[in-house]
């Protein structure tokens, strides 16, 4: 973390200092359980709890300063060391912006480059972030988010991990409305911006898919003329963002579009469902990529990471080699576990929207040609008035892909179950469970050796945890990546689905 004294924090945030002005926090936390000696604890009233109630706990764990919206005193009536601000989250953002600027200045004074990359899209942000960070970490010190920290709290927390030695800062950018990405871009000022796709997730919250495109395009608009905008030319709404960019545009395409500087050629899936293709680069070179990620839908993520790395000057042969060596590093994203009894579990239930649901089901069908396949599906949340229509479409797709067994979990997804029945999946082929416990009992009773089972739902449904329990039956061994955080922040909804 870049060092700031308490007095500097107060000045940057416009806060009122109630502490020793020379205190210098060593880290920033938003969860009192994560406080350690030297921490700055950020307190704010949230949906579930008021962070101010945990200031004492944070201080007891070693926090030396609090960024808070009101002064809190200890049992003796003495105020805890604090900087009091009107809005703690906005204050975090101001402090993060100052940290990025200090890193830029420090590295410029030493004649060393520093690059910030912003990544957004309705799906694939975290995977693309992980892939790009994997490529860049071989080139120099790289900081990227834990898990899916991508909002007004998660982005500052990522920034606070950076130091004056950081060469690359990779920022995942989510949004729940117009103006959110513009705010994040103002905070970190990226030189490279990647827009992956415009989907229908959160369409109800945004007021329609066109508003999602407006929000995502804020990243393209924010990149300066000497930077690079990376756009998915296979998505019409994303491709149209080239008209909003002042920076040069580098397009990528999984469909082999000739207009794309980075594109996939000779694309196939191997027997494990992993993409294999030749990556074509703007310098005219072509390099083989054999990905260890599962599913054809990851090709766009691989190409996006390749394009961003190319824009940052990484040699194409090193990009291809890195993409071929990387496994999934964030949890619950096509995470495959082989149980001792021969059951294969694919847990892709960190989030879900119509596009990612269709992609996961296609992958299940491709992998399960000679096995009995299970689709354990929960609701796709925040679809607004499109919810019934989109769930109905997924139920139809399950049947048309010849998935053997469908288990729908929860009332919010019931339209999916009804749709599958109406499409012709009758009797025991389509099952409905009112909750996770009922679904778990069904799976324990009916899963057989050799079955292939996919778990897919929005984060808020909690289906990923059922997937974990089913995967661990019989002391299974798993290649699942370690979770990035045991608790996660208490503010700003990080870890929930921000588009």
VEXDREN-2710 file (C-alpha; in Angstrom, 1 decimal):
% VEXDREN-2710
k/r/px/py/pz
1/UNK/0.0/0.0/0.0
2/UNK/1.1/3.6/-0.7
3/UNK/1.8/5.3/2.6
4/UNK/-0.6/8.1/3.7
5/UNK/-0.6/9.8/7.1
6/UNK/-3.8/10.4/8.9
7/UNK/-3.5/14.1/8.1
8/UNK/-3.1/13.3/4.4
9/UNK/-6.1/11.0/4.4
10/UNK/-8.2/13.7/6.0
11/UNK/-7.0/16.2/3.4
12/UNK/-7.6/13.9/0.4
13/UNK/-11.1/12.8/1.6
14/UNK/-12.2/16.2/2.9
15/UNK/-12.6/14.6/6.3
16/UNK/-12.3/15.8/9.8
17/UNK/-9.3/14.4/11.6
18/UNK/-9.8/13.0/15.1
19/UNK/-6.4/11.2/15.5
20/UNK/-2.7/11.6/15.6
21/UNK/-1.9/13.3/12.3
22/UNK/1.2/11.2/11.9
23/UNK/-0.5/7.8/12.1
24/UNK/0.3/5.9/8.9
25/UNK/-1.9/2.8/8.1
26/UNK/-0.3/-0.1/6.5
27/UNK/-3.4/-1.6/4.9
28/UNK/-7.1/-1.0/4.3
29/UNK/-10.0/-3.3/5.3
30/UNK/-13.7/-3.1/5.2
31/UNK/-14.4/-6.2/7.3
32/UNK/-13.4/-5.9/11.0
33/UNK/-12.5/-9.6/11.0
34/UNK/-9.7/-8.8/8.6
35/UNK/-8.2/-6.0/10.6
36/UNK/-4.6/-6.5/11.6
37/UNK/-1.9/-4.4/13.3
38/UNK/-1.6/-1.1/11.3
39/UNK/-4.9/-1.4/9.4
40/UNK/-7.2/1.5/8.4
41/UNK/-10.8/0.2/9.0
42/UNK/-13.5/1.6/6.8
43/UNK/-16.9/1.8/8.6
44/UNK/-20.2/2.4/6.9
45/UNK/-23.8/1.4/7.5
46/UNK/-24.6/-1.4/5.1
47/UNK/-27.7/-3.4/4.2
48/UNK/-27.0/-6.2/6.7
49/UNK/-25.0/-4.4/9.4
50/UNK/-23.6/-1.1/10.4
51/UNK/-19.8/-1.1/10.2
52/UNK/-19.6/1.5/13.0
53/UNK/-20.7/-1.2/15.4
54/UNK/-17.5/-3.1/14.7
55/UNK/-15.0/-0.3/15.1
56/UNK/-14.1/-1.5/18.6
57/UNK/-13.5/-5.0/17.3
58/UNK/-11.3/-3.7/14.5
59/UNK/-9.2/-1.6/16.9
60/UNK/-8.8/-4.5/19.2
61/UNK/-7.4/-6.5/16.3
62/UNK/-4.9/-3.8/15.6
63/UNK/-6.5/-1.1/13.4
64/UNK/-4.9/2.2/14.1
65/UNK/-7.3/4.5/12.2
66/UNK/-11.0/4.4/11.1
67/UNK/-12.5/6.0/8.1
68/UNK/-16.1/6.6/9.4
69/UNK/-19.2/8.7/8.9
70/UNK/-19.6/9.4/12.6
71/UNK/-17.4/9.5/15.7
72/UNK/-17.5/6.4/17.8
73/UNK/-16.1/6.2/21.4
74/UNK/-14.7/3.4/23.4
75/UNK/-16.1/2.1/26.8
76/UNK/-14.3/4.9/28.6
77/UNK/-15.8/7.6/26.4
78/UNK/-12.7/8.3/24.4
79/UNK/-13.1/8.6/20.6
80/UNK/-11.4/6.0/18.4
81/UNK/-8.7/7.5/16.1
82/UNK/-10.8/8.5/13.1
83/UNK/-11.2/10.5/9.9
84/UNK/-14.9/11.5/9.8
85/UNK/-16.3/11.9/6.3
86/UNK/-19.8/12.3/4.8
87/UNK/-19.6/9.1/2.8
88/UNK/-17.0/6.4/3.6
89/UNK/-17.2/4.7/0.3
90/UNK/-16.6/7.9/-1.7
91/UNK/-13.8/8.7/0.6
92/UNK/-12.2/5.3/-0.2
93/UNK/-12.5/6.2/-3.9
94/UNK/-10.8/9.5/-3.4
95/UNK/-7.9/7.8/-1.4
96/UNK/-7.6/5.2/-4.1
97/UNK/-7.3/7.8/-6.8
98/UNK/-4.6/9.6/-4.9
99/UNK/-2.7/6.2/-4.5
100/UNK/-2.8/5.6/-8.2
101/UNK/-1.5/9.1/-8.9
102/UNK/1.3/8.7/-6.4
103/UNK/2.3/5.4/-8.1
104/UNK/2.4/7.0/-11.5
105/UNK/4.5/9.9/-10.2
106/UNK/6.9/7.7/-8.4
107/UNK/7.5/5.4/-11.3
108/UNK/7.7/8.3/-13.8
109/UNK/10.4/9.9/-11.6
110/UNK/12.4/6.7/-11.9
111/UNK/11.8/6.4/-15.6
112/UNK/9.7/3.3/-15.2
113/UNK/6.4/2.6/-16.9
114/UNK/3.1/2.0/-15.1
115/UNK/0.0/0.7/-16.8
116/UNK/-3.6/0.4/-15.7
117/UNK/-6.0/-1.9/-17.5
118/UNK/-9.8/-1.7/-17.0
119/UNK/-12.0/-4.8/-17.9
120/UNK/-15.8/-4.8/-18.1
121/UNK/-18.5/-6.8/-19.7
122/UNK/-21.7/-8.6/-18.8
123/UNK/-19.8/-11.9/-18.5
124/UNK/-16.2/-13.1/-18.4
125/UNK/-14.7/-10.2/-16.5
126/UNK/-13.1/-12.3/-13.7
127/UNK/-11.8/-15.0/-16.0
128/UNK/-10.3/-12.4/-18.4
129/UNK/-8.8/-10.5/-15.5
130/UNK/-7.2/-13.7/-14.2
131/UNK/-5.8/-14.6/-17.6
132/UNK/-4.4/-11.2/-18.2
133/UNK/-2.8/-11.0/-14.7
134/UNK/-1.2/-14.4/-15.4
135/UNK/0.3/-13.1/-18.6
136/UNK/1.5/-9.8/-17.1
137/UNK/2.9/-11.2/-13.9
138/UNK/5.7/-12.8/-15.9
139/UNK/6.6/-9.3/-17.3
140/UNK/6.6/-7.4/-14.0
141/UNK/5.0/-6.9/-10.6
142/UNK/1.2/-7.1/-11.2
143/UNK/-1.8/-6.4/-9.0
144/UNK/-5.2/-7.7/-9.8
145/UNK/-8.5/-8.1/-7.8
146/UNK/-9.2/-10.9/-5.4
147/UNK/-12.2/-12.9/-6.7
148/UNK/-14.6/-10.5/-8.3
149/UNK/-13.9/-7.2/-6.5
150/UNK/-15.2/-4.9/-9.2
151/UNK/-17.3/-2.1/-7.7
152/UNK/-17.0/1.1/-5.7
153/UNK/-15.5/-0.8/-2.7
154/UNK/-13.6/-3.6/-4.5
155/UNK/-11.7/-1.4/-6.9
156/UNK/-10.2/0.7/-4.1
157/UNK/-9.3/-2.4/-2.2
158/UNK/-7.5/-3.6/-5.3
159/UNK/-5.7/-0.3/-5.6
160/UNK/-4.6/-0.4/-2.0
161/UNK/-2.7/-3.6/-2.8
162/UNK/-0.4/-1.8/-5.2
163/UNK/2.9/-0.1/-4.4
164/UNK/5.4/2.1/-6.2
165/UNK/7.0/-1.2/-7.5
166/UNK/3.8/-2.2/-9.2
167/UNK/4.2/-2.4/-13.0
168/UNK/0.7/-3.4/-14.0
169/UNK/-2.6/-2.7/-12.2
170/UNK/-5.5/-4.8/-13.6
171/UNK/-8.9/-3.5/-12.6
172/UNK/-12.2/-5.4/-13.0
173/UNK/-15.1/-3.0/-13.4
174/UNK/-18.7/-3.9/-12.6
175/UNK/-21.8/-1.7/-12.7
176/UNK/-25.4/-1.6/-11.6
177/UNK/-26.2/1.6/-13.4
178/UNK/-25.2/4.2/-15.8
179/UNK/-22.3/6.3/-14.5
180/UNK/-20.7/3.6/-12.4
181/UNK/-17.9/2.7/-14.7
182/UNK/-17.3/6.3/-15.5
183/UNK/-16.7/6.8/-11.7
184/UNK/-14.3/3.9/-11.5
185/UNK/-12.4/5.1/-14.6
186/UNK/-12.1/8.5/-13.0
187/UNK/-10.6/6.8/-10.0
188/UNK/-7.9/4.7/-11.7
189/UNK/-7.5/6.4/-15.2
190/UNK/-6.8/3.2/-17.3
191/UNK/-4.7/3.4/-20.4
192/UNK/-6.1/0.1/-21.8
193/UNK/-9.8/-0.7/-21.6
194/UNK/-11.4/-4.1/-22.5
195/UNK/-15.1/-4.5/-23.2
196/UNK/-16.2/-8.1/-23.4
197/UNK/-19.9/-8.2/-24.1
198/UNK/-23.2/-6.6/-23.5
199/UNK/-25.7/-9.2/-22.1
200/UNK/-29.2/-9.1/-20.7
201/UNK/-28.2/-9.7/-17.1
202/UNK/-29.4/-6.9/-14.8
203/UNK/-31.5/-5.5/-17.7
204/UNK/-34.3/-4.8/-15.3
205/UNK/-32.1/-2.9/-13.0
206/UNK/-30.5/-0.9/-15.8
207/UNK/-33.8/-0.2/-17.6
208/UNK/-33.0/-2.2/-20.7
209/UNK/-30.1/-3.7/-22.6
210/UNK/-29.4/-0.5/-24.4
211/UNK/-28.7/1.2/-21.1
212/UNK/-26.2/-1.6/-20.3
213/UNK/-24.4/-0.8/-23.6
214/UNK/-24.3/2.9/-22.6
215/UNK/-22.8/1.9/-19.2
216/UNK/-20.2/-0.5/-20.6
217/UNK/-19.2/2.1/-23.3
218/UNK/-18.1/4.5/-20.6
219/UNK/-14.9/2.5/-20.4
220/UNK/-14.3/3.0/-24.1
221/UNK/-14.8/6.7/-23.7
222/UNK/-12.5/7.0/-20.8
223/UNK/-9.3/5.7/-22.5
224/UNK/-7.1/8.6/-23.5
225/UNK/-5.9/9.1/-27.1
226/UNK/-2.5/7.5/-26.4
227/UNK/-4.1/4.3/-24.9
228/UNK/-5.9/1.4/-26.5
229/UNK/-9.6/0.2/-26.5
230/UNK/-10.0/-3.5/-26.8
231/UNK/-13.5/-4.5/-28.2
232/UNK/-15.2/-7.8/-28.9
233/UNK/-16.2/-7.5/-32.6
234/UNK/-18.4/-10.6/-32.3
235/UNK/-20.9/-8.5/-30.1
236/UNK/-22.6/-5.9/-32.2
237/UNK/-23.3/-3.5/-29.3
238/UNK/-19.6/-3.7/-28.2
239/UNK/-18.3/-3.3/-31.8
240/UNK/-20.4/-0.1/-32.1
241/UNK/-18.4/1.4/-29.2
242/UNK/-15.6/2.1/-31.5
243/UNK/-17.6/5.3/-32.4
244/UNK/-17.3/6.4/-28.8
245/UNK/-13.6/5.9/-28.4
246/UNK/-10.9/8.5/-28.9
247/UNK/-8.2/6.0/-28.5
248/UNK/-7.2/3.4/-31.2
249/UNK/-9.3/0.3/-31.2
250/UNK/-8.0/-3.2/-31.2
251/UNK/-10.7/-5.7/-32.0
252/UNK/-10.8/-9.4/-31.1
253/UNK/-13.0/-12.2/-32.6
254/UNK/-13.6/-15.8/-31.8
255/UNK/-15.5/-16.1/-35.2
256/UNK/-12.3/-15.3/-37.1
257/UNK/-13.5/-11.8/-38.3
258/UNK/-10.9/-10.4/-40.7
259/UNK/-11.4/-7.0/-39.1
260/UNK/-10.1/-8.3/-35.7
261/UNK/-6.5/-7.7/-35.0
262/UNK/-6.6/-10.6/-32.6
263/UNK/-8.6/-13.6/-33.7
264/UNK/-9.0/-17.3/-33.3
265/UNK/-8.5/-19.6/-36.3
266/UNK/-8.9/-23.4/-36.6
267/UNK/-11.0/-23.4/-33.4
268/UNK/-11.9/-26.8/-31.9
269/UNK/-12.6/-28.3/-28.5
270/UNK/-10.5/-31.2/-27.3
271/UNK/-11.9/-34.3/-25.5
272/UNK/-11.9/-32.5/-22.2
273/UNK/-14.0/-29.6/-23.6
274/UNK/-11.0/-27.2/-23.7
275/UNK/-10.5/-24.8/-26.6
276/UNK/-7.7/-25.3/-29.0
277/UNK/-7.0/-22.7/-31.7
278/UNK/-4.4/-20.6/-33.5
279/UNK/-4.2/-17.1/-32.2
280/UNK/-3.6/-14.5/-34.9
281/UNK/-2.0/-11.2/-33.8
282/UNK/-1.8/-7.8/-35.5
283/UNK/1.9/-8.3/-36.4
284/UNK/0.8/-11.1/-38.7
285/UNK/2.1/-13.9/-36.5
286/UNK/0.1/-16.9/-35.5
287/UNK/0.7/-19.0/-32.3
288/UNK/-1.1/-22.2/-31.1
289/UNK/-3.1/-22.0/-27.9
290/UNK/-4.3/-25.1/-26.0
291/UNK/-6.3/-23.7/-23.2
292/UNK/-6.9/-25.6/-19.9
293/UNK/-10.3/-23.8/-19.4
294/UNK/-13.5/-25.7/-20.0
295/UNK/-15.9/-24.4/-22.6
296/UNK/-16.0/-22.7/-26.0
297/UNK/-17.3/-19.5/-24.4
298/UNK/-13.9/-19.0/-22.8
299/UNK/-12.4/-18.3/-26.2
300/UNK/-13.5/-14.6/-26.1
301/UNK/-11.9/-14.3/-22.7
302/UNK/-8.7/-15.8/-23.9
303/UNK/-8.6/-13.5/-26.9
304/UNK/-9.5/-10.4/-24.9
305/UNK/-6.6/-11.1/-22.5
306/UNK/-4.3/-11.7/-25.5
307/UNK/-5.3/-8.4/-27.1
308/UNK/-4.8/-6.4/-23.9
309/UNK/-1.4/-8.0/-23.3
310/UNK/-0.4/-7.3/-27.0
311/UNK/-1.4/-3.7/-26.5
312/UNK/0.9/-3.5/-23.5
313/UNK/3.8/-4.8/-25.6
314/UNK/4.0/-8.4/-24.5
315/UNK/5.4/-10.6/-27.3
316/UNK/2.7/-12.8/-29.0
317/UNK/4.6/-16.1/-28.4
318/UNK/4.8/-15.4/-24.7
319/UNK/1.1/-14.5/-24.6
320/UNK/0.1/-17.8/-26.3
321/UNK/2.4/-19.8/-24.0
322/UNK/0.9/-18.2/-20.9
323/UNK/-2.7/-18.8/-22.1
324/UNK/-1.9/-22.4/-22.7
325/UNK/-0.4/-22.9/-19.3
326/UNK/-3.1/-21.2/-17.1
327/UNK/-5.8/-23.0/-15.3
328/UNK/-8.9/-21.4/-13.7
329/UNK/-7.8/-19.4/-10.7
330/UNK/-11.1/-18.0/-9.4
331/UNK/-13.6/-20.3/-7.8
332/UNK/-17.0/-21.6/-9.2
333/UNK/-16.2/-20.8/-12.8
334/UNK/-16.5/-24.1/-14.8
335/UNK/-14.7/-25.7/-11.8
336/UNK/-14.3/-29.4/-12.5
337/UNK/-14.1/-32.1/-9.8
338/UNK/-13.7/-35.8/-10.3
339/UNK/-15.2/-37.8/-7.5
340/UNK/-13.8/-41.2/-6.6
341/UNK/-17.0/-42.9/-7.6
342/UNK/-16.7/-41.6/-11.2
343/UNK/-19.2/-38.7/-10.9
344/UNK/-17.8/-35.5/-12.5
345/UNK/-19.0/-32.2/-11.0
346/UNK/-18.8/-28.9/-13.0
347/UNK/-19.5/-26.0/-10.6
348/UNK/-20.2/-22.8/-12.6
349/UNK/-22.6/-21.3/-10.1
350/UNK/-20.8/-18.1/-9.2
351/UNK/-23.1/-16.1/-11.5
352/UNK/-25.6/-16.6/-14.3
353/UNK/-27.2/-14.7/-17.1
354/UNK/-29.0/-15.9/-20.2
355/UNK/-25.8/-15.8/-22.3
356/UNK/-23.6/-17.7/-19.8
357/UNK/-26.3/-20.2/-19.0
358/UNK/-26.6/-21.1/-22.7
359/UNK/-22.8/-21.4/-23.0
360/UNK/-22.6/-23.7/-19.9
361/UNK/-25.4/-25.9/-21.1
362/UNK/-23.7/-26.3/-24.6
363/UNK/-20.5/-27.3/-22.8
364/UNK/-22.3/-29.8/-20.7
365/UNK/-23.9/-31.4/-23.9
366/UNK/-20.5/-31.5/-25.7
367/UNK/-18.8/-33.1/-22.7
368/UNK/-21.5/-35.6/-22.0
369/UNK/-22.0/-37.3/-25.3
370/UNK/-21.3/-40.8/-23.8
371/UNK/-22.4/-40.1/-20.2
372/UNK/-25.6/-39.3/-18.4
373/UNK/-25.8/-35.5/-18.0
374/UNK/-27.4/-33.5/-15.2
375/UNK/-28.2/-29.8/-15.3
376/UNK/-28.8/-28.5/-11.8
377/UNK/-30.1/-25.0/-12.4
378/UNK/-31.2/-22.1/-10.2
379/UNK/-32.5/-18.7/-10.9
380/UNK/-30.9/-16.0/-13.0
381/UNK/-31.6/-13.0/-10.9
382/UNK/-32.2/-9.3/-11.7
383/UNK/-33.7/-9.9/-15.2
384/UNK/-36.7/-7.7/-14.4
385/UNK/-39.7/-8.1/-16.7
386/UNK/-37.6/-10.5/-18.9
387/UNK/-37.2/-13.1/-16.2
388/UNK/-40.0/-15.5/-17.1
389/UNK/-39.2/-15.3/-20.8
390/UNK/-35.5/-15.9/-20.3
391/UNK/-36.0/-18.8/-17.9
392/UNK/-38.5/-20.3/-20.3
393/UNK/-35.9/-20.1/-23.1
394/UNK/-33.3/-22.0/-21.0
395/UNK/-35.8/-24.7/-20.1
396/UNK/-36.4/-25.2/-23.9
397/UNK/-32.7/-25.3/-24.6
398/UNK/-32.1/-28.0/-22.0
399/UNK/-34.5/-30.3/-23.8
400/UNK/-33.2/-29.5/-27.3
401/UNK/-29.6/-30.2/-26.2
402/UNK/-30.7/-33.6/-25.0
403/UNK/-29.5/-33.1/-21.4
404/UNK/-30.6/-36.3/-19.7
405/UNK/-31.6/-35.0/-16.3
406/UNK/-32.8/-31.5/-15.3
407/UNK/-33.1/-30.5/-11.6
408/UNK/-34.5/-27.0/-11.1
409/UNK/-33.9/-25.4/-7.7
410/UNK/-36.1/-22.7/-6.2
411/UNK/-39.4/-20.9/-7.0
412/UNK/-37.7/-18.1/-8.9
413/UNK/-36.6/-20.6/-11.5
414/UNK/-39.8/-22.6/-11.7
415/UNK/-40.6/-21.2/-15.2
416/UNK/-37.5/-23.1/-16.4
417/UNK/-38.9/-26.3/-15.1
418/UNK/-42.3/-25.7/-16.6
419/UNK/-40.8/-24.9/-19.9
420/UNK/-38.8/-28.1/-20.0
421/UNK/-41.9/-30.1/-19.3
422/UNK/-43.9/-28.3/-22.0
423/UNK/-41.0/-29.0/-24.4
424/UNK/-41.3/-32.7/-23.8
425/UNK/-39.1/-33.5/-20.8
426/UNK/-41.7/-35.4/-18.8
427/UNK/-41.6/-37.7/-15.7
428/UNK/-38.3/-38.2/-14.0
429/UNK/-36.3/-36.4/-16.7
430/UNK/-37.3/-33.0/-15.2
431/UNK/-37.3/-32.5/-11.4
432/UNK/-38.1/-29.6/-9.2
433/UNK/-36.7/-28.9/-5.7
434/UNK/-38.1/-26.1/-3.6
435/UNK/-34.7/-25.4/-1.9
436/UNK/-31.1/-26.5/-1.7
437/UNK/-31.7/-29.2/1.0
438/UNK/-34.3/-30.9/-1.2
439/UNK/-32.1/-30.7/-4.2
440/UNK/-29.2/-32.2/-2.2
441/UNK/-31.3/-35.2/-1.1
442/UNK/-32.4/-35.8/-4.7
443/UNK/-28.8/-35.8/-6.0
444/UNK/-27.5/-38.0/-3.1
445/UNK/-30.2/-40.5/-4.0
446/UNK/-30.0/-40.4/-7.8
447/UNK/-26.5/-39.6/-8.9
448/UNK/-24.7/-42.7/-10.4
449/UNK/-21.1/-43.5/-11.2
450/UNK/-20.1/-41.9/-14.5
451/UNK/-22.7/-39.1/-14.3
452/UNK/-21.7/-35.6/-15.3
453/UNK/-23.4/-32.8/-13.4
454/UNK/-23.4/-29.1/-14.0
455/UNK/-24.4/-26.5/-11.3
456/UNK/-25.4/-23.1/-12.6
457/UNK/-27.2/-20.2/-11.1
458/UNK/-26.9/-16.6/-10.0
459/UNK/-24.7/-16.0/-7.0
460/UNK/-27.5/-15.0/-4.7
461/UNK/-29.2/-18.5/-5.1
462/UNK/-26.2/-20.2/-3.3
463/UNK/-26.2/-23.1/-5.7
464/UNK/-22.4/-23.0/-5.7
465/UNK/-22.3/-24.2/-2.1
466/UNK/-24.5/-27.2/-3.0
467/UNK/-22.1/-27.9/-5.8
468/UNK/-19.2/-27.9/-3.4
469/UNK/-21.0/-30.4/-1.1
470/UNK/-21.9/-32.7/-3.9
471/UNK/-18.3/-32.6/-5.3
472/UNK/-16.8/-33.5/-1.9
473/UNK/-18.9/-36.7/-1.5
474/UNK/-16.6/-39.6/-0.9
475/UNK/-13.6/-37.4/-0.2
476/UNK/-13.2/-36.3/-3.7
477/UNK/-10.0/-34.8/-5.0
478/UNK/-10.4/-31.5/-6.9
479/UNK/-8.4/-29.1/-9.0
480/UNK/-10.6/-26.3/-7.6
481/UNK/-8.6/-23.1/-7.0
482/UNK/-8.5/-21.7/-3.5
483/UNK/-11.0/-19.1/-2.6
484/UNK/-9.6/-15.7/-2.7
485/UNK/-11.1/-14.6/0.6
486/UNK/-12.8/-16.3/3.5
487/UNK/-15.0/-13.4/4.4
488/UNK/-14.9/-10.6/1.8
489/UNK/-15.8/-7.0/2.5
490/UNK/-18.9/-5.9/4.2
491/UNK/-19.5/-2.9/2.0
492/UNK/-20.6/-2.2/-1.5
493/UNK/-21.8/-5.6/-2.4
494/UNK/-18.5/-7.0/-3.5
495/UNK/-18.8/-10.7/-4.2
496/UNK/-22.4/-10.2/-5.4
497/UNK/-23.1/-9.9/-9.1
498/UNK/-22.2/-6.5/-10.5
499/UNK/-22.6/-6.5/-14.2
END
